[in-house]
Amino acid sequence: MTESACSPETNPEPALSVYDAIRRRRDVRAEFTGEPIAADVLDRILGAAHCAPGMGIVVTYDRSRGGEHILGRHTVDDTGLFSAVLAIQNLWLAAAAENVGVGWVSFYDEPYLTELLGIPEPVRPIAWLCVGTVAEFQQVPDLERFGWRGRRPLADAVHLEKF
């Protein structure tokens, strides 16, 4: 992936608008099909993540551990963390636009993941994402679908001038 991957001329966009991708973005768990993602689609998705400032990605192909991997630059100060979060959002939206699902593994032991992937100090993994071809995207987010939490009204989430 090169810096030129961030220019629209070298990274054609799919027909799905960013607003449709935002609405489609779901945390995927059960819908993965196991079919491989086409190399050009994966390159576009990773290229979108790469367009965010300073981040690193470990790509694994073996479900049990991960085979070949790519480790990019990553820092641990807050700016580096925020940059990595921006990369994750770019990756997730690009994946949704490409009809590819993403699931964020939210329960993991950070030292275990660090050892599993051979991540050197001072690099810290901040996300374990499952990315793959999906049978469908759920219309309702899992938190709502399984009764964990309903979506609050927008007015309750927006604060003007002060919290």
N, C-alpha and C positions, 0 to 999 in steps of 0.2 A: 504494500500500500504506500503510495507516495502522497505528498502534499497536494498534487494535482487532482487526487481523487475527490477533493472537496469542491472542485469547480463543476458547475452544472454541465459544461460541455463534455466532460470526461466521465460523468456519473449520471446516465439518463435516469429520469424519475419515472416510476410506474404511474398509471392513470389515477390511482387513489389520491385524493387530496389530503393534505396534512390534517384537516379537520375530521375527515372520515377516518384517518389513521388514529387520531386521538380518541375518537369515539369507539373504534374497534379494539384498541389496546386493552388486552385482558391478561391477567396472570394465568397462564395455561398449565394445567396439571394432567388431566386425563385424556386430553384430545390429541396428544402426539401420536403420529402414525408409525414412526420408525423409518419412514422413507428419508433418504438423504436429501439435503438441500442442494440445489444446483450450485455449482461453483461460482457462476457469475452472480447469482442472487446473494450468496454468502459474501462475496467480495463487495457488493453494493451495500449490504447491511453493515459489515465491518467498516467499510469506507465512511458511512454515515457516523458511526461511533468515533472514528478517527478524526472527523471534522470538529469534534469538541476539543477544547484545549487539554493538553497533557494527560494522557491516560495510558493504561496498559491492558492488554487482553490476553488471556490464556485460552486457546481454542483446543478442545480435546475431542477426539473422534470415537474413542473406546468408552462405552457407557460405564464399564467397571472401573476405569482409572483415567483413561485419556491417553492417547498415543502421542502423535506429534503435537507440539504446542508452540505457540508464538508468545513471547513475553516482551511487551513493550515498556516504555518508560512509565514510571508511576512514583508519586511522592506521597508522603504521609501527613504533611501539614494540611490544615483546613482547606486551603486553596486547591491543593491537589485532590482532596476528597471531593470538593464541589465540582471540579473539572471531570472527575471520573463519573460522578452522578449525571452530569450533562451528557457524557458519552453513552452511559446506559440508556438515558432517555432517547438520544438520537438513534441508538441501535434498536430500541424497542419500537419506536415509531416507524423506522425503516422496515423492520421485520413485519409489522402489522400491514404496512403498505404493500409488502411483497407476499402477503398471505402466509406468513411464517409466524408461528407461535413462540412466545417467550414466557417462561415461568421462573419466578425469583424464589430460590430456595432460602427460606427465612430462618430455618432452624439448622444450624451447622456449628461445628466446633472449629473456630478459626485456626488454632494450632494444627488440627488434623488436616484441614484443607491446605495449609501452608506446606506441611510435610508431604502430603499426597502429590502436590503439583511441583514440589521442589522449588518453592518460591524463596529467594534469598532475602536476608535482612538488607535494608530496612523496609522492603516492600511488604505491604499488608493487603491481603485480599479483602475487598469490601462488598463483593457480590458474587454469588454462585448462581448463574443463570442457566436454565435449560432452554435450548433453542432448537426448534425442529418443525418439520412439516406437520400440519394439523388437519384433522378431519373437518373441523368447524371451529368458529369462534362463538363462544357463548354470548348471548345478547345481554345477559345480566351478570355483573361481576360476582365472583364466588362468595364474597362477604355477604352480599344480599341473597344470593341463590340458596346458600346453606343456613340462612338465618343468623349469621354472626353479627351483622351490623347493616342497617339500612343506610342508603345515601341521604345525607342531610341536605336540606334546602340550600341553594347557593347563597341566599341572604344570610344564613347562619355562618357561612364560611368567610364572608367578605366583611372586613372591618375598615371603615373610612376614618382617616385622620388619626385614630388611635385604636389599640386593641380593646 
